[in-house]
Amino acid sequence: MRRDGAVERGINKINISSDIKSSYHQSYREVLADAKLREPDVIQPVAVPAMKETAAHKIDLLQARGKASLY
């Protein structure tokens, strides 16, 4: 990973919500392609790991892991 980006230059406010939502919705769409699925408790949980994976990637990319207590 390059270490000469926005974080190193002092940028400390970066919006990542759209990326997280996009991962969630893309996974959701893949699940909903199966027209036989009807139960929310079956459909919903499949999309959550995709959202968490994107969030974890952004946390690492922005060097924010373990820094929640600072906010």
C-alpha positions in Angstrom: 0.0 0.0 0.0 1.4 3.4 -0.9 2.0 5.7 2.1 2.0 9.1 0.3 -1.7 9.7 -0.1 -4.4 11.8 1.4 -4.0 10.5 5.0 -0.3 11.4 5.1 -1.0 14.8 3.7 -3.4 15.6 6.6 -6.8 14.9 5.1 -8.9 13.6 7.9 -12.5 13.7 6.6 -13.2 11.2 3.9 -16.8 10.0 3.1 -17.0 6.2 2.5 -20.7 5.6 3.1 -21.4 5.3 -0.6 -18.8 2.6 -1.1 -20.1 0.6 1.8 -23.7 1.0 0.7 -22.7 0.0 -2.9 -21.1 -3.3 -1.7 -24.2 -4.0 0.4 -26.6 -3.4 -2.4 -24.6 -5.3 -5.0 -24.6 -8.3 -2.8 -28.3 -7.9 -2.0 -29.1 -7.7 -5.8 -27.2 -11.0 -6.3 -29.3 -12.7 -3.6 -32.5 -11.3 -5.0 -31.8 -12.7 -8.4 -33.2 -16.0 -6.9 -36.9 -15.3 -7.2 -37.7 -18.2 -4.8 -36.2 -16.4 -1.8 -38.8 -14.6 0.2 -37.7 -14.6 3.8 -35.9 -11.4 5.0 -34.0 -13.4 7.6 -32.5 -15.4 4.7 -31.9 -12.6 2.3 -30.6 -9.8 4.6 -27.7 -11.7 6.3 -26.0 -12.5 3.0 -25.4 -8.8 2.2 -24.0 -7.8 5.6 -20.5 -9.5 5.2 -20.0 -7.6 1.9 -20.7 -4.3 3.6 -18.3 -5.3 6.5 -15.6 -6.3 4.1 -15.7 -2.9 2.3 -15.7 -1.0 5.7 -12.7 -3.0 6.9 -10.9 -2.3 3.7 -11.5 1.5 4.0 -10.5 1.4 7.7 -7.1 -0.1 6.7 -6.7 2.1 3.6 -7.3 5.2 5.7 -5.0 4.0 8.5 -7.9 4.2 11.0 -7.8 0.7 12.6 -7.8 1.0 16.4 -8.4 4.7 16.4 -12.1 4.8 17.3 -11.3 6.0 20.8 -9.8 9.2 19.4 -13.3 10.4 18.2 
